[in-house]
Amino acid sequence: MTKLRGLAWDHRRCWGPLDASVVPYCQDHPGLQIEWDRRSLYEFGEGSLADVLSCYDLVIFDHPFIGDIAEGDLMVPFSDHLSTEALNAFAGDSVGKSWISYARNERQWALPIDAACQVASYRPDLLERYGAPPTTHTELIALASKIRQDGKWIGLPSVPTDALCMLLTFCAQKTGNDLYGFVDRRVVESAVADLQQLTALAHPLSRQWNPIRCYDHMVANDDVVYVPYAFGYVNYASKADARHLRFTDIPAENCAGALLGGAGIGVSAHSKNPGEAVAYAIHLSSPRYQCSAYVDAGGQPGSLSAWQDAGVNGRTRNFFKDSLKTMSASYLRPTDPGFIGFFRQAAADVTKAIYGEMMPRDLSSLLDRLYTQAHETRLRRKAV
């Protein structure tokens, strides 16, 4: 009996289609046993990856880890197991920059099993009195002001992780999606000013919310009408409840700059059964599975074919179709070794700045210093 152990993050969007795949896949592959464990969303995005790779064959992870993975050869490159034709097929079926987000040093370290970025969302039954969703920042401020006059709010998930993600989005928009590091402090300060304008109009609990908490509040209460920037979750569009959410493009020029998220599936370099693990990962990421059982089990596919599929969109209130323009123009943050460490150090102070507890110039100086330190550390590690 060959056994594969995998590690997912603890939300139905992730574990739903993984768990659903086990029985049918093992029936088609006699002698194979598959088991999936779960870890928190924080550990998925900012926890230690090296520590779990010794225990699992397959890991679902966030693409900013790619620099560390490539530097340490921590995973099995799919480029060593797939033909050029197969690699090109996967690349062509990628949503936005999802495919290249898992590539480094001319090797493909993971497959984009899940695709996401910061998108806008709303309660259609509440927004209808205000008209169509905003398409520019000016329209967003006007809408938020009208909503407040009626005693309701916009939502702005701004726990430290999401606050920094929004800051990166706003900086990328101001630099034409070409942000790399924090060299221009004026860009950071301008982005903070825009976010402060939004926080003044946002629900008081926004500071305690990540996207999941925000969406849970929206479907349970009637006081949050619209969210301009938060990672999309198809599960809330698929709800049968009348308080379902609709998702749409961000209110920005050309819908550009939304921070890329999503998840990749990788095979640990410690796996004793890398061939079987690679084959299973390919199955999970294939357009055929992603367009069918993957979505039915609550997943948010990484396959462009699924995002464009009429049946998939029909089952999810056009979640994919209505936010595809934003996904296609999304911003890929740096994936250099050590970026996760920089992110951890910087996030909490971003929340302080957008809530007026830290001067924007002090934040821009801090980000510049932390990013420079991370870069210098990378250079020293490379020279050793």
C-alpha positions in Angstrom: 0.0 0.0 0.0 1.4 3.4 -1.0 0.3 6.3 1.2 0.3 10.0 0.4 -0.2 12.6 3.1 -1.2 16.1 2.2 -1.6 19.4 4.1 -4.4 21.8 3.2 -5.5 25.1 4.8 -8.6 25.0 6.9 -11.4 26.3 4.7 -13.8 24.4 2.5 -12.6 26.3 -0.5 -9.3 24.4 0.0 -10.1 21.1 1.6 -13.5 20.5 0.0 -12.3 19.4 -3.4 -9.3 17.7 -2.0 -11.4 15.5 0.3 -13.9 14.9 -2.5 -11.1 13.6 -4.8 -9.7 10.9 -2.5 -12.2 8.0 -2.9 -12.7 8.2 -6.7 -8.9 8.7 -7.3 -7.9 5.8 -5.1 -10.6 3.6 -6.8 -8.9 4.4 -10.1 -5.4 3.7 -8.5 -5.6 0.5 -6.5 -3.0 0.2 -3.7 -3.0 4.0 -3.1 -4.1 5.6 0.1 -4.5 9.4 0.5 -4.9 11.5 3.6 -5.3 15.3 4.0 -4.6 17.3 7.1 -5.4 21.0 7.7 -3.7 24.0 9.1 -4.9 27.6 9.7 -5.1 30.3 7.0 -2.4 32.3 8.9 0.0 29.3 8.8 -0.8 28.8 5.1 0.3 32.3 4.3 2.9 33.2 6.9 3.8 30.1 8.8 6.9 28.0 8.4 7.0 25.8 5.3 10.2 24.0 5.8 9.0 22.5 9.1 6.0 20.8 7.5 7.6 19.5 4.3 9.4 16.7 6.2 6.0 15.3 7.3 3.9 15.6 4.1 4.1 14.5 0.5 1.9 17.3 -0.8 1.4 20.8 0.6 -1.0 23.6 -0.4 0.9 26.9 0.0 1.0 30.6 -0.9 3.3 31.6 -3.8 5.5 34.1 -1.9 7.3 31.0 -0.4 8.6 30.2 -3.9 11.9 32.1 -3.4 12.7 30.1 -0.3 11.6 26.8 -2.0 13.8 27.3 -5.0 16.8 28.5 -3.0 16.6 25.4 -0.8 15.3 22.8 -3.3 12.5 22.1 -0.9 10.1 20.7 -3.4 10.1 18.5 -6.5 10.0 20.6 -9.7 7.1 19.7 -11.9 9.2 20.8 -14.8 11.3 17.6 -14.2 8.1 15.5 -14.6 6.1 17.2 -17.3 6.8 17.4 -21.0 7.2 20.8 -22.6 3.8 20.3 -24.2 2.2 19.6 -20.8 3.9 22.6 -19.2 2.7 24.9 -22.0 -0.8 23.6 -21.6 -0.8 24.3 -17.9 0.7 27.8 -18.5 -1.9 28.5 -21.2 -4.7 27.5 -18.8 -3.5 29.8 -16.0 -5.5 32.7 -14.6 -3.6 35.9 -14.7 -0.1 35.5 -13.3 -0.9 32.4 -11.3 1.3 30.0 -13.3 4.4 32.2 -13.2 3.9 32.9 -9.5 5.1 29.3 -8.9 8.1 29.5 -11.2 11.7 30.4 -10.3 15.1 29.7 -11.7 13.6 28.3 -14.8 11.8 25.5 -12.9 8.1 25.1 -12.0 7.8 24.4 -8.3 4.0 24.0 -8.0 0.8 24.0 -9.9 -1.8 26.7 -9.4 -4.6 24.7 -8.0 -6.5 27.7 -6.7 -6.7 31.3 -8.2 -7.6 34.5 -6.3 -6.9 38.1 -6.0 -8.4 41.1 -4.2 -11.8 41.8 -5.8 -14.9 43.7 -4.9 -18.1 42.2 -3.4 -21.5 43.3 -2.3 -25.0 42.3 -1.1 -27.1 42.6 -4.2 -30.3 43.1 -2.2 -28.7 46.1 -0.4 -26.7 47.7 -3.2 -29.6 47.8 -5.7 -30.9 51.1 -4.2 -27.5 52.8 -5.0 -27.1 51.6 -8.5 -24.2 49.6 -10.1 -21.0 48.9 -8.3 -18.4 51.7 -8.5 -15.7 51.4 -11.2 -13.3 54.2 -10.0 -11.9 55.4 -6.6 -14.0 58.6 -6.9 -17.2 56.6 -7.4 -16.2 54.4 -4.5 -15.9 57.3 -2.1 -19.2 58.7 -3.3 -20.9 55.4 -2.8 -19.4 54.9 0.7 -20.5 58.4 1.7 -24.1 57.7 0.6 -24.1 54.3 2.4 -23.0 56.1 5.6 -25.8 58.6 5.3 -28.2 55.7 5.5 -26.6 54.3 8.6 -24.8 51.4 6.8 -21.2 50.8 5.8 -18.6 49.5 3.4 -16.4 46.7 4.7 -12.6 46.9 4.6 -10.9 43.8 6.0 -7.8 45.2 7.6 -6.2 42.8 10.0 -2.4 43.2 9.5 -2.1 40.6 6.7 -4.9 42.1 4.6 -3.9 45.7 5.4 -0.5 45.1 3.8 -2.1 43.3 0.9 -4.3 46.4 0.3 -1.3 48.7 0.6 0.6 46.7 -2.0 -2.5 46.8 -4.3 -2.7 50.6 -4.0 1.0 51.1 -4.5 0.9 48.8 -7.6 -1.9 50.8 -9.0 0.0 54.0 -8.6 3.1 52.6 -10.3 1.4 50.9 -13.2 1.6 47.4 -11.7 5.4 47.7 -11.6 6.0 47.9 -7.9 9.1 46.1 -6.7 10.2 47.1 -3.3 9.5 50.4 -1.5 11.9 52.8 -3.0 9.5 55.7 -3.7 8.2 56.7 -0.3 5.8 59.2 -1.8 3.9 56.3 -3.4 3.5 54.6 -0.1 2.4 57.8 1.6 -0.2 58.5 -1.1 -1.5 54.9 -0.8 -1.8 55.2 3.0 -3.8 58.5 2.5 -6.2 56.7 0.2 -6.7 53.9 2.6 -7.2 56.3 5.5 -10.0 57.8 3.5 -11.7 54.4 3.2 -11.2 53.4 6.8 -13.0 56.5 7.9 -16.1 55.2 6.0 -15.7 51.5 6.8 -17.5 49.4 9.4 -15.9 49.7 12.9 -15.2 46.0 13.0 -13.2 46.1 9.8 -9.9 46.2 11.7 -10.8 42.8 13.2 -11.8 41.3 9.9 -10.0 39.2 7.4 -12.1 38.4 4.3 -13.8 35.4 5.8 -14.9 37.2 8.9 -16.1 40.1 6.8 -18.1 37.9 4.5 -19.6 36.0 7.4 -20.7 39.3 8.9 -22.2 40.4 5.6 -24.4 37.3 5.2 -25.5 37.3 8.8 -26.3 41.1 9.1 -27.6 43.9 6.9 -25.2 46.7 7.7 -22.4 46.1 5.2 -23.4 46.8 1.7 -20.1 46.7 -0.3 -16.5 45.7 0.0 -14.0 47.3 -2.5 -10.9 45.2 -1.8 -10.7 41.7 -0.3 -9.7 38.3 -1.6 -12.7 36.6 -3.2 -14.3 33.4 -1.9 -16.6 31.6 -4.3 -18.4 29.9 -1.4 -20.3 33.0 -0.5 -21.5 33.5 -4.1 -22.7 29.9 -4.2 -24.9 30.2 -1.1 -28.5 29.3 -1.6 -29.5 31.9 1.1 -31.0 35.1 0.0 -28.1 36.9 1.7 -25.6 35.6 -0.8 -22.8 37.8 -2.1 -22.0 38.9 -5.6 -18.4 39.5 -6.6 -17.1 41.9 -9.2 -14.1 43.8 -10.5 -12.3 46.3 -8.2 -13.1 50.1 -8.5 -9.8 51.0 -10.3 -8.6 52.0 -13.7 -8.5 49.0 -16.0 -9.2 46.9 -12.9 -5.4 46.7 -12.5 -3.1 46.2 -9.5 -5.2 43.8 -7.3 -2.8 41.7 -5.3 -2.6 38.1 -6.5 -3.4 35.4 -4.0 -4.6 31.8 -4.6 -2.8 28.6 -3.7 -0.3 26.2 -5.3 0.1 22.5 -4.8 3.6 21.2 -4.4 5.4 17.9 -3.7 7.9 17.8 -0.9 11.5 16.9 -1.7 11.2 14.6 1.3 8.4 12.5 -0.3 9.1 8.8 -0.6 6.6 8.6 -3.4 7.2 11.7 -5.6 5.9 10.1 -8.8 2.6 9.2 -7.3 2.3 12.6 -5.6 3.1 14.5 -8.8 0.5 12.4 -10.7 -2.2 13.2 -8.1 -1.4 16.9 -8.1 -1.7 17.0 -11.9 -5.1 15.3 -11.6 -6.3 17.9 -9.0 -5.1 20.8 -11.2 -6.3 19.5 -14.5 -9.0 21.4 -16.4 -11.2 18.3 -16.4 -11.3 18.0 -12.6 -11.3 21.8 -12.0 -14.3 22.4 -14.2 -16.4 19.7 -12.5 -16.0 18.1 -9.1 -13.5 20.7 -7.9 -16.1 23.5 -8.1 -19.0 21.2 -6.9 -17.1 20.5 -3.7 -16.6 24.2 -2.9 -13.3 24.8 -4.6 -12.1 28.0 -6.4 -10.2 26.6 -9.4 -6.9 27.8 -10.8 -7.8 26.7 -14.3 -8.8 29.5 -16.8 -11.0 26.9 -18.5 -13.1 26.7 -15.3 -13.2 30.5 -14.9 -14.6 30.8 -18.4 -17.0 27.8 -18.2 -20.6 28.7 -18.5 -21.7 25.8 -16.3 -19.3 26.7 -13.6 -20.4 30.4 -13.7 -24.1 29.3 -13.7 -23.5 27.4 -10.4 -21.6 30.3 -8.8 -23.7 33.4 -9.8 -21.0 34.4 -12.3 -18.3 34.7 -9.6 -15.5 33.9 -12.0 -16.8 35.7 -15.1 -17.6 38.9 -13.1 -14.1 39.2 -11.6 -11.9 37.7 -14.4 -10.8 41.1 -15.7 -9.4 42.0 -12.2 -7.7 38.6 -12.0 -6.2 39.0 -15.4 -4.7 42.4 -14.5 -3.6 41.4 -11.0 -0.2 42.3 -9.4 2.3 39.6 -8.5 4.2 40.6 -5.4 8.0 39.8 -5.1 8.8 36.1 -4.6 12.4 36.6 -3.6 13.8 34.4 -0.7 13.0 36.1 2.6 10.0 38.0 1.4 7.7 36.2 3.9 10.0 37.5 6.7 9.6 41.0 5.4 5.9 40.6 5.2 5.6 39.4 8.8 7.7 42.3 10.1 5.8 45.0 8.2 2.1 44.0 8.4 1.2 45.2 11.9 2.5 48.7 11.3 0.5 49.1 8.1 -2.7 48.6 10.0 -1.5 51.2 12.5 -0.8 53.7 9.7 -4.1 53.4 7.9 -5.9 53.9 11.2 -3.9 57.0 12.0 -1.7 55.6 14.8 1.5 55.9 12.8 2.6 58.7 10.5 2.6 57.7 6.8 6.2 59.0 6.4 7.3 56.8 9.4 5.7 53.7 7.8 7.3 54.5 4.4 10.7 54.8 6.1 10.1 51.5 8.0 9.1 49.6 4.9 12.0 51.0 2.9 14.4 49.9 5.7 12.9 46.4 6.2 12.9 45.7 2.5 16.4 46.9 2.1 17.5 44.7 5.0 15.7 41.7 3.4 17.5 42.4 0.1 20.9 42.7 1.7 20.3 39.4 3.6 19.4 37.7 0.3 22.7 39.0 -1.2 24.7 37.7 1.7 23.0 34.3 1.5 23.7 34.2 -2.2 27.3 35.0 -1.8 28.0 32.2 0.8 
